[in-house]
Amino acid sequence: MAYAPAPGAALRRNCTTVIPGHPPAPPGAELIAVGEWCRAQGYDADVYGSGRLINEFEQKIASLLGKPAAVFMPSGTMAQQIALRIWSERAKTPVFGMHPTCHLELHEQQGYAFLHQLKGVQIGPRSAPLAARHIVELAQTISALIVELPAREIGGQLPVWDELESIKQACRERGIKLCLDGARLWESRAFYENRSYAEICAGFDSVYVSFYKGIGGMAGAILLGDAGFIAEARIWQRRHGGNLVQMLPFVASAAMRFDERLARMPTYFGRAQAFAKAMTGMEQVSVNPDVPQANMLHLHFPVAVAALEAARDHIAAEEKCWLGAPRATDLPGWSAMEIYVGENLMALSDDYVVAQYAKLLALARDASVKV
């Protein structure tokens, strides 16, 4: 099958202004930066997961998150499947729990079922974060529960601190292993009044974090837990084909920018709050959540996805401004855009951005708009 680029990909590449996310590096620039950084730091390549850079980075993240051990993996998809497999075998039940918007269910082709014969049960409402009462009321026996902090599909929402602590307690009392889907964990600390990452992760039996999203690395994830769990995870990593002969580019890409990008998260959070406040004044556009709980949010428009895409592409072609990727919502006739607040939005004024989204909505309602 021939490669099919995502709709609008060429238009986005040609845009000089992009609102969501971080500016992309020019082709090849990341590899050059990785090479120069490794040379300056004196790092050699790892070999099958063993080497100074990869092992030091694993230990750094383990210390930051308050876990005894960690293993770097090529992807979070692999990391979370491995965690669930280990917990299910120990509990002698293939059933685990997840929120209805869990990434494993929506975006990973149910790999947990096809590769590990696991069964996922959905817990809690689709439109709100998981709560402790949903665990208490659960009639079914499950081996583990995945909790995503923050929950991307509902605009980056998070349970308040006391609720998060109650979730941890409810799982302990029922003997359920608690797994943190921390794909965007780095973005959650500001909401929790700058409690440490170790405090947030305390009570989770396993933790996965990503390095290509908010951190901006090329790829890669780390799975964390106690020493016995991670030793077992390394075996499963080999079985998955994930113990690559060399992962230096992925590790270095994350490690060389990790501290700087992490330090910027509170600034992104503040910018997200200001942006949301500005957008709430725009008629007929709904902001979810209206007060951001992380440096991301969703904008909801009363038009269909196809109309919003056409309007977006028109603006991209005519004004070289990229506004985001529309998606369908549960409400017929409405669509949404996810806005991750990073360096792109830091450089733009609210007046400019609000005007662009107002233009987007107006164009989307004009059925004659063509790219």
Secondary structure, 3 states (H helix, E strand, C coil): CCCCCCCCHHHHHCCCEECCECCCCCCCHHHHHHHHHHHHHCCCCCECCECHHHHHHHHHHHHHHCCCEEEEECCHHHHHHHHHHHHHHHHCCCEEEECCCCHHHHCCCCHHHHHHCCEEEECCCCCCCCCHHHHHCCCCCCCEEEEECCEHHHCCECCCHHHHHHHHHHHHHHCCEEEEEECCHHHCCCCCCCCCHHHHHCCCCEEEEECCCCCCCCCCEEEEECHHHHHHHHHHHHHHCCCCCCCHHHHHHHHCCHHHHHHHHHHHHHHHHHHHHHHCCCCCCEEECCCCCCCEEEEEECCCHHHHHHHHHHHHHHHCEECCCEEECCCCCCEEEEEEECHHHHCCCHHHHHHHHHHHHHHHCCCCCCC
